[in-house]
Amino acid sequence: MKPVSQECYFERLKQGDHFSITFETAGKLPIDFMLNDAQRNPQYSMPHTGEGSYSYTSPAEGRYSYCFKNNAPHEIVVNFNPHGPEEEVFLASHDASPAENEVRKLSHNIEEVRDHFNFMLFRNEVHDHSVSDTQKRMFHWAVLQVLALAGVCGWQIYYVRSLFKIRGVV
């Protein structure tokens, strides 16, 4: 997300449809999350959070929106996974046998685990990049220190020798 901006996404829901979303930002940087109903009235908000999840059952038919707002002066990467009503219909089949219902629940849980695993991979990539940058800076700083130390040693040798030359000892 660009600095000081808001991005909204839309989901068409019928009355009684279930909608859920999970989200996470790179580095757990804070953003604002809002869910609005079809009349753009706020139904739920999570201010200043780096991750979260929310489930909602729509009371009326319409075009619902969920928005992420970045108040920071820098860009923030948001990774999110919405789960719409078509997944919930798959889970709530009434004419299925108990075994089929359990398989559907297991499938849904595997989907959630996969989403969480994708979040973890994303977070790992961000941290690897940060560690790599830190290691590069430390290497350059160490090289600079070695050069400074060698320069100071060389200058001291030159200065001490020049002192002894002035006195005629060397």
TORFI-487582 format. One line per 8 residues: number of its first residue (from 1); their letters; for each residue x, y, z of C-alpha. Coordinates in steps of 0.05 Angstrom, whole numbers, always signed. Layout:
<sites>
NUM) A) X Y Z | ...
</sites>
This chain:
<sites>
1) MKPVSQEC) +0 +0 +0 | +24 +70 -16 | +38 +118 +42 | -24 +150 +72 | -74 +114 +28 | -134 +68 +31 | -149 +7 -12 | -218 -25 -13
9) YFERLKQG) -242 -92 -41 | -314 -114 -52 | -353 -178 -41 | -425 -189 -63 | -463 -224 -7 | -534 -249 -1 | -573 -248 +64 | -543 -299 +111
17) DHFSITFE) -479 -309 +72 | -416 -319 +113 | -352 -282 +96 | -285 -287 +131 | -217 -255 +120 | -147 -262 +149 | -92 -211 +137 | -21 -195 +158
25) TAGKLPID) +28 -139 +142 | +102 -146 +128 | +139 -132 +192 | +74 -128 +231 | +69 -54 +213 | +3 -24 +237 | -55 -11 +189 | -129 +0 +198
33) FMLNDAQR) -179 -53 +175 | -253 -37 +163 | -313 -77 +140 | -371 -37 +111 | -441 -61 +94 | -477 -48 +28 | -497 +22 +51 | -424 +37 +68
41) NPQYSMPH) -439 +36 +143 | -380 +9 +183 | -395 -60 +212 | -327 -75 +241 | -259 -42 +248 | -191 -61 +274 | -148 +2 +281 | -72 +0 +285
49) TGEGSYSY) -60 -75 +277 | -8 -115 +239 | -49 -179 +232 | -120 -204 +244 | -179 -245 +222 | -253 -231 +221 | -316 -270 +204 | -382 -238 +186
57) TSPAEGRY) -452 -262 +168 | -489 -212 +124 | -558 -189 +150 | -579 -165 +80 | -561 -173 +7 | -512 -123 -23 | -441 -105 -42 | -399 -106 +21
65) SYCFKNNA) -329 -75 +24 | -268 -88 +65 | -214 -35 +67 | -143 -29 +90 | -117 +40 +109 | -44 +59 +114 | -32 +121 +157 | +43 +113 +157
73) PHEIVVNF) +90 +157 +115 | +119 +95 +81 | +94 +36 +40 | +66 -25 +75 | +57 -94 +43 | -9 -128 +63 | -21 -201 +51 | -94 -222 +58
81) NPHGPEEE) -139 -282 +43 | -214 -271 +37 | -260 -331 +42 | -326 -319 +8 | -395 -350 +12 | -380 -403 -41 | -331 -437 +7 | -382 -434 +63
89) VFLASHDA) -436 -466 +18 | -387 -522 +5 | -379 -532 +80 | -452 -528 +98 | -484 -580 +54 | -544 -606 +92 | -557 -670 +52 | -487 -697 +62
97) SPAENEVR) -468 -756 +106 | -430 -744 +170 | -367 -770 +138 | -374 -721 +80 | -385 -664 +129 | -322 -683 +167 | -283 -687 +101 | -308 -617 +83
105) KLSHNIEE) -288 -590 +151 | -220 -622 +144 | -213 -591 +75 | -230 -523 +103 | -180 -531 +160 | -126 -552 +110 | -142 -489 +71 | -132 -447 +133
113) VRDHFNFM) -66 -481 +149 | -43 -469 +78 | -62 -395 +84 | -23 -391 +149 | +36 -426 +117 | +35 -375 +60 | +37 -320 +112 | +96 -353 +145
121) LFRNEVHD) +133 -359 +79 | +120 -286 +64 | +144 -266 +133 | +206 -310 +125 | +222 -276 +59 | +217 -207 +91 | +261 -227 +149 | +313 -260 +103
129) HSVSDTQK) +317 -195 +64 | +326 -155 +128 | +380 -202 +154 | +417 -199 +87 | +416 -123 +88 | +440 -121 +160 | +497 -169 +145 | +519 -127 +85
137) RMFHWAVL) +520 -64 +128 | +559 -99 +182 | +611 -124 +131 | +620 -55 +101 | +626 -24 +171 | +678 -76 +190 | +719 -62 +127 | +715 +13 +142
145) QVLALAGV) +739 +0 +213 | +798 -42 +188 | +818 +12 +139 | +812 +66 +192 | +853 +24 +241 | +907 +11 +189 | +909 +85 +171 | +915 +106 +244
153) CGWQIYYV) +971 +54 +256 | +1008 +78 +194 | +1001 +151 +216 | +1027 +134 +286 | +1087 +97 +258 | +1102 +156 +212 | +1093 +207 +269 | +1136 +169 +319
161) RSLFKIRG) +1192 +159 +267 | +1189 +233 +249 | +1197 +251 +323 | +1259 +207 +329 | +1287 +236 +264 | +1280 +307 +291 | +1319 +287 +353 | +1371 +251 +310
169) VV) +1362 +184 +344 | +1345 +146 +281
</sites>
